[in-house]
Amino acid sequence: MYFKPKTFIIALLSLTSYCNTVYADSIESLNKTTLISSENCVDNSGDIRSEREDITIGREFFTSLINFRFNNFETENPISITCSLNNFSNPETFKLLFGIQDYTIQGKHEVIVNVYLDGKKAASNAMISGVGKTLLFDINNIENIGIEAICTYIETARCPDLHIVEASVTSNP
């Protein structure tokens, strides 16, 4: 089959434009909502602060939604929050972006972050200062999401705060 170059280019541009429109429409049809709120979540333990704070993680600028604050020399005492998905219609994915602020307390420390879906551990990450992490979860048929932070070792200072930068649920209408 032979196409004239001009006809082929016009057809290709039309197809590209159509695909971009369909893709944009499908993205807009998804609803993205912040999971963490007083209506959806319960603080299970520890000091969880919901003040918005401008921070850097990995030398990138973020606004922290909440932070898990460890008191002085606490270790092995988890800080956790559990959120219900009952207020979300057709939840599909959960995106969690978190980290420890750049240039925080130096010393030998690690914050373990565990994510639970309906009480079952779905992820576990060891975090240090200046490192961020993004996790995506399929949450079809999931009713609860738990986030837990544990300070595992402190040599000379308190464990650094863990900042939650994004905790969003995407639903399909």
N, C-alpha and C positions, 0 to 999 in steps of 0.2 A: 504494500500500500504506500502511495506517495502523497505527501502533504506539501502544499506550497508553503514556503517558510513564513510568509506574512500571515496566512490563515492559521497555521500551527501556533504561532506566537500569540495571536489574538485568542485562540481557543484556550491555550495554556494560562494566559492572564485571567480569562473569565473563570476558569476552573479554580485557580488560586484564590481569586476574590470570593467565590462562592464558599470554598472550604474555610477561609478565614472568617466569614460571616457565620457559618454554621458552628464553628469552634467557639467564637465569641458568644453566640447565643447560648450554647451549652454551658459555658463557664458562668454566664450571668444567671442561668436557671438554678445553679447551685447556691444554697444559702450558707454563709459562713458566719458563725456566732461564737462569741467568747463563752467558754464553758464555765470558768470560775466566777461565781457570784454568790452572794449570801442566799439567794433563792435556790441554788442548785447544790451547794457544797456545805460540808461540815468539817471543821477543823478537828481532827482526832487527837492530836497531841502537839505540844511544842508551841513556839512563838512564830506565828505566821502573820506577816504584815502586808496590808493591801494598799500602802501608799505608793503612788506612781513615782518612780525615780529614774532619772536619766543616768545611764551607765554605759560602759564599754566592755565588751566581751570579745576577745580575739581581735582587738583594735577596731571593732565595728560598733557603731552607736546604736543603742536600743533604749526603749522605755520599759522598765520592769513593771509588770502587772502586780506581782506579789513577790515577797521573798521569805524564805525559810531562814530564820535567824537562830543560830545556836548560842546558848548562854555560856559564857566563860569557858570552862574546861570540860564541858559535857562530851562524853563519847558514848557510843552505842545506844543513845536514847533517840529513837526516831522522831522526826517531825513529819506529820502526814495530814493529808486532806483527801476526802472522798467526795466525789460529785456524782449526782444522779443524772441520767439522760432522759428521765421521764418527761421533762419539759420540751424535748426536742422531737420534732416530727421527722421520721425517716432518717435518723442519723447514719451517715455512711463512713466518714473518716474523722479521726482525731489527730490533730497536729500539735505537738508539744515542742517548744523551743525554750531551752534553759541553759544556764551556765553560771560560772563564778566570775565576778568582775575582775578585769585586768588589775594587776599590781596589788592584789589583796594580800593579806597576811602571808608572809613567807615563813616557811617551816615545813615540817613533814606532816602533811594532812591530806586527807582525801574525803570527799563527800560521795557516798554511794547513793545513786538515785534509782529507785525502783518504781516501775509503773505496773499497776494491777488492773486487769479487766475482769470484772465480776469476781474479784477476790483471787484471781490466779495471776501469778507474776508473768508479765508479758515482755518486760525488758529490765535490764539492770546495767547501769553505767557508772564507772568510777570517774569522778570529775576533780580537776585541779584548777587553780587560778588561771584565768585567761582563756579557758577552753569552753566552747559552746557546743551544743548538740541539738539536732533536730530529729524528732522521731515521728513517724506516721503510722497510724493503726487503722485497720479495718474494724469498724465498730458495729457492723450489722449484727443484730440480735444481742447486743451488749447493753446492760442496764446501768452499770456503775463503773466509774474510773477512779482509781486511787493513785496518788502520787506520794511517795515516801522518800525522805532524805535522812541519811545516817552518817554522822561524822565518825570516821573509823580510827583516826590516830591524830593526836596533837602532841607536838614536842614542846613548844614554848608559848603558844598563843591560842586564842579561841579559834574555833573552826570558822571558816569564811561563810558568808551568807550565800545561799543558793537562790538565784533569781529566775523566776518564770517570766519569760518575755512574751510568749504566745501559748495559749491553750485554747485552740479553737475546734469547733465541731462543724463539719460540713454536712449539710443535709440536702437530699434530693426531694424537691417538692412533690 
